[in-house]
Amino acid sequence: MPIIEVNHVSKEFKTLQREKGFSASIKSLFQRSYTIKEAVKDISFSIEKGELIGYLGSNGSGKSTTIKMLTGILVPTHGKVLVNEKEPFKNRKENAKKIGVVFGQRSQLYWHLPMEETFDLYQKIYEIDNETFKRNVEFFVRLLDMKDFLRTPVRQLSLGQRMRGELAVALLHDPEILYLDEPTIGLDVLAKQKIREFIRAINEEKKTTVILTTHDMDDVEQICNRIITIDRGRLLYDGSLEGFKESYAKESTLVVEFLDDSEKNLDARLRLIKFEENTKWLAFNNREISKAEAIASITKLYEIKDISIIEPKLENALVKIYNRPLP
């Protein structure tokens, strides 16, 4: 049984139309007109326990609206959302006990308290038994390398340290589902890597279902096994990360530095896109010719000093599908 089910869900927002002028204001007291915006349009998907999901979309695509329906903050206009076989907005307290939420721009830490006391506070809020609390604190402190700043007030912590604290607090009560919104935003490379490794470790250790929304495609590639892509409220893709790359990120590039610079007929499936001195950039469609074939076709004809492959970028593929017209 899926832990999350979204069945033909739509969400509409109704906005009052306001006109300028005194007479228009008087008229609006008796006759009001509204504009209806459909933020989410008939989407369906299901998520099994323990999956690592990247929920992707441009700004205004409907990502946040979907997450708010999953957490019970918003009620679907049409369709049904089920989390653990129950509708979140009808069972908000029960649902809240089984989920953890981390928003990169909004903190759930207490500014003047050190992390140690913040943990104690959340133990009381979530009514966590002492054995579970102690085990989880020790586990998170070790995994997130938090020992050196446990007694430091939150206001004195770096952004990376605060984000580690946010993750620990969100998972303190052993939630079944973790919603992450831009968890690595503004972090340096090392801090990002620590957060990514932690998320994968938590998923492996506790089978926590993770739903990640982010604009950082490195987060997606290093954390997620499956991606769901939404644009202008409509579901565009739901499947494996590899399947997405095969469908939308088809073109790789060979960067070849030649010892032999004579002109010869290259394989027709290789397209020259850049040329500098003895180095050529050759693009090819992964469905038309494999990487091994592409390299072999070059090395048969030329003496090569160096050769490398630039893999297609997930970000570029997303830009392409966001820019295409909807049916």
N, C-alpha and C positions, 0 to 999 in steps of 0.2 A: 504493500500500500504506500503510495507517495506521501511524503511528509507535507508537501505543498501542492495544491491543485488550483489552477486558475482556469475557469471554464467560461468562455465567451464573455469576458468582462469588458465593460465600457464604463468610462467615468466622464460625466458632463459637469461643467461649471456654468452657472447662470449669473450673468452680470447685468445689473441695472443700467439701462441707457439713460444718460443724463444730458439734457439739452440746456443751452445757455438762456438766460433771461428769466424775469419774474413770472411771466405768464406760463412759461414752460414748467417752472417749479410748481406752480399751483395746479397745473394740469396733471403732473406726475403724482399728486396726492390721490387722484381719482382713477387715473388710467396709466398704468405702468407698462413699459415695454422692456424686454430683456434680450441680451445677446447670449447665445448658448455656444460654448466652446467644448468640443469633444477632445479631451486630453488623452484618453486611451480608447481605442476603437476595436472592440471585439477580439481581444487577444486570449489565447489559450495556451497553457503549457503545464507540465507537472514536473516536480523535482523530487528525487528519491533521497532518503536519508544518507548523509555523508558525501553528497556531491559538492564539487567546487565550481560555482557558477559565476561567470562574468556577465553581468547584465549591462549591456552597452547601448549608448545612444547619445546623440548630440544634445546640447542644451535645449530644453523645451520639448524633448522627444516623448516624454511621458514616463521616464525612469522613476523619478521621485514620487510621482502620483501612484505608480504601481507599488513601490515599497511601502508607501503610507497605507495602501489598502491591505497589504500583507501584514502590517503591524497593527491594524485595527484603527488607525487614526482617521482614515477616510472610509466611507461606505460606497461600494460600487453602485453606479446608476442602473446598470444591467449586468446580468450574469452572477456568478458566485465564486467567492474565494474561500478555500478551505485550508487551514493550517492545523495539522494533527486532527483532521476530520471535523474541525469546528470552525465556524465563521469568526474571524478575529474581532470584528467590531461588536459582536454580541457577547464575546467572552474576553474582553480586553485584559482583565486582571489575570485570568488564567493563562492567556497568551503571553502576557508580559513576563511571567515567571519562566517561560520556556524559550525566550529569545534574548539575545544580546545585540546591542546597537552601538556602532561607533561612527560618528560623523566627523570628518576631518576638520570641519569649520566650527563645530559646536562641542564644548567640553562638558563632561559630566563629573569632572573633578572639582573639589572644593579648593579655591584659590589659596587660602591661608593655611590649609592643613597639609602636613607631610603625607606621603603616600601610605605610610604605615597606619596612620589614623584613618585615612580614607578607606582602606581595606576594612578596618574595624567597623566603620560606619555602614558600609555596604553589607557587611555580614548581618547587621541588625535589620537593615531595610529588606533584604531578601530572605531573612530568617534561615541562614545557612548553619547547619550543625557544625560543632567545633572540629570534628574529625575531617569533614569535607573542606572546611575553611582552611585549616592548617595545611592539608595536603595540597590544595590548589595554590595557596600563597607561595609555598616552598617551590612548587613546580614552575609557576610563572616567574618568580624572582630569578630562579636559575636559568630558565629558558630565555628570558628577556634581559638578563644581565642587569638587574635592578638593585642589587645589594648596596651599591655605593650611594644611592640617592633615596633610600627608603625613608630617611628621617629629614629630608630636605623639603621645605614648603613648596607646594606646586608652583607658586608664582616665581620661584627661583630656578625652575627646571628649564632645560632647553626644549625646543619643539619636539625633537626626537624622543627625549625622555618622557615628556608628557604623553606622547602618542603611545608609548609602551605602557604607561599607566592606564590610559583609556582602554586599551585592549585587555589588560589584566582585570580591570574592574568589570568590563562587559562580560567576561567569561567566569567570574568568580563563583557564580551560582550554577555552573555546568549547564548552560542553555543548550538546547538541541539545535538551534538555528542562530547564526551570527550574520547580521546585516552590516556591511562595511561600505561607507560612502567616502571615497577619496582618502583612504587611510594613510597614504604616503605623501599627500600633498605638502609641498614646501620642505620636504626632508632631503638631506644629503644622501649620496649614493650608499654609504655604509649603513645609515639608519634605515633606508628603504630595504636593503637586503636583509637586515635583521628582522624587520616586520614581516617580510615575505616568508622567510624561513620559519618564523613563529606560526604563521597562519597554516602553513603546510604541516607543521609538527602537531598542532592542535587537531587538525583534521585527521591525521593518522592516528594520534593517541586516543582521542575521544570520539572520533567519528562525527564531529560537529559539521553540520551542513553550513556552507558559507556562500552568501550571495554578495558579490562585490560589484559596486558601481564605481567606475573610474574613467579618467581620460588618459591615464598613463598605461600605454599598451604593454610596457614591460611588466607591470603588475599582472596583467591578464596572462601573458605568456608564461610567467614563472609560477603563477598560483593556480590558474583555472584549467580544468579539463574540458569544460563545455561552455559555450557562450550563447546567450540569447540577445539578439540585436533588435532594437525597437527604433522606429523613426516616424515622427509626426503621428504618434499614437498607434501605429500599426506594427505588428510583428513581421520582421524581415527575414530573420534566420534563427533557427534553434537547432544546434547540433554540436559536434565536437570541434575543438579548436583546429585540428588538422583538416577536418572536412571543410571548415570555413576557408582556410588558406588555399585548399585545392580548388574551391569554387570561385573565390574572389581575389586571391593573391597569387596569381598564376605565373607571374613573370619574375625570373631570377636574372642575375647579371654575372657574367664571367669577366674578371679583370685580369688581362693577360699582358705580361711584359715579355716581349719577343727578343731573342738574340738574332733571329733571322727576320729581317724586315722586308723581304721580297713579297710582292703581291701575288697571292694565290686565291683560288676560288674557295671561299668558306662554305660550309654547309648552309643551305638556303634558310634553314630554321634559326640561324643565328643572325641577329640584327645589330649592326654597328650603331651605337648611340653616342660614342665619344672616342676621340683619338688624340693622344698627346705623345709626341716623340715615338718611342717604341712600345707604348702601352695603349691597348684598345679595351674599351668597355663593350661587351657583346651581350645583348639581352636575348632571352629565349623563353618560350612558353613551356612550363613544366609538363603540360599535357601532350605537347608535340614531341619533345625530346627530353630524355632524362639528363640529370647532371653528369652521370658517368659517360653517356654518349656525347654530350657537348664537349667535355674535356678531351675525350678520345679523338674526336674529329679535329680538334686543334693540334694535339700533340703528334698526330700522324703527318701533318703538313709542315709544321714549324718546329724549330728549336726554341724551347721555352726557358726563360730565366726564372720566371715566377708566375704563379696562377692562383687565383682565389675566387670565391663565389660570394656574392652579396645576395642574401636571401630576401625574398619579398617582405615588405613591412606590413604588418597588420593594420597600422594606422592609415597607410595609403589605400588599402582595400576598403576600410570603413568610409573614408572620404568619398570614394567612388560610389558606394551604394547609397550614401546619404544624399549625394548630388543627383542621383538618377530620379526621373519622374515616377511618381506612384501611379499604379493602374487606376 
